Amino acid sequence: MMFGQEHDCSTATVNKMLNRKNIWMIFIVATAVVISSYLIYLNIEKQRVLEELKDLAPIVFSAGFYNGDYGTFKYYPSSGKIEKISDLQLHSLSYSEDRSKIIGIVFGEIVDGIVEINLSDNSVKQIISIEDINKQLEKIGVRPKERYRHLDDVLTFPKYYKDGYVFIFKENVYFLQDKQGDFSITQINNTYTINAYFIDKEDRLYLKKENGDIVLDENAKEESHILLHTEEDLYIDEGSSLFDMSNNKKEILYYDLGNVNIYNTELSQNTATIKHFSIYQYILDLRLSENNKYVFYTLGELYSMNLNEYRYNFYIVDPKRKIRIHLKRFNNGDDFYGFDW
């Protein structure tokens, strides 16, 4: 081979290597641009969601923190601000329809039973004591507990209903009315047990039975209950109480097989699925926003060999825009007793 041919061959090899290098450089730069553009887009969308959340009521929750602080709090997702509203821990708390008050169950305090907090001035009102709840239950032949603890999950989920209140006791729903200090109580379901219920603007009750079926109650009488959806409709975990409904009751939010699903009752199908697959992490609470646009959920990280000890994380998701925001990670030893939004 002649010298000139060797030179030409070497030049061709070098040019080929340079071309490959340029291609890789272009690919790397293009990939970096795409990733950077996507991250910028995500950040802009997250900021947009946080801005929109300013117009919604804050999340309310009760907790006992590892640092010794405890009580009931407001959490503002748009800013991350936590505001304490009471030293009382309102377990299984819920908003009134206009978001002006909350009620919950208080255990082992000077004030106990079903308790209300007026959010305009954070004043506290005892609706009925645990002693009086027991008396009313005994009147209708229901055996009450002698001693209540918040870990028992026996007395839970009080809500405003018509001219009174409803709550769950031992997986049954009871309607409590207060007529100028004269209480009366009615058991709504007798032949089956439930683990969740909801109320629409027409004061109709939607009861989630233990087997996953959802029934409609219009007059607080079991014989008039109407079956709306079966467990087969939703493929929902039978025992799961991770469940919420939109204000118009057209959408059902539920957890099943590691996914959070939104089921449209008019279309009879899931319209959104939120996946959050994590090892040793579990979704513990679910709530739809007041405007039905966002999903709030808590994620618990196991941090000890005790399977009931979780480190809580707050998340908000915009299912339509597929934006997930990790709002806050709490400390080990922070315990939570109820949420509403």
Salt bridges, closest charged atoms under 4 A:
GLU45 OE2 - ARG48 NH1 2.91
GLU45 OE1 - ARG321 NH1 3.48
GLU51 OE1 - LYS54 NZ 3.14
GLU52 OE1 - LYS293 NZ 3.80
GLU52 OE1 - ARG321 NH2 2.78
ASP69 OD1 - LYS84 NZ 2.75
ASP87 OD1 - LYS84 NZ 2.68
GLU131 OE2 - LYS135 NZ 3.67
ASP132 OD1 - LYS135 NZ 3.99
ASP152 OD2 - LYS145 NZ 3.67
ASP152 OD1 - ARG149 NH2 3.28
ASP200 OD2 - ARG204 NE 2.78
GLU202 OE1 - ARG204 NH2 3.92
ASP217 OD2 - HIS225 NE2 2.52
GLU266 OE2 - LYS250 NZ 3.47
GLU301 OE1 - ARG329 NH2 2.80
ASP318 OD2 - ARG321 NE 2.61
ASP340 OD1 - ARG287 NE 3.56
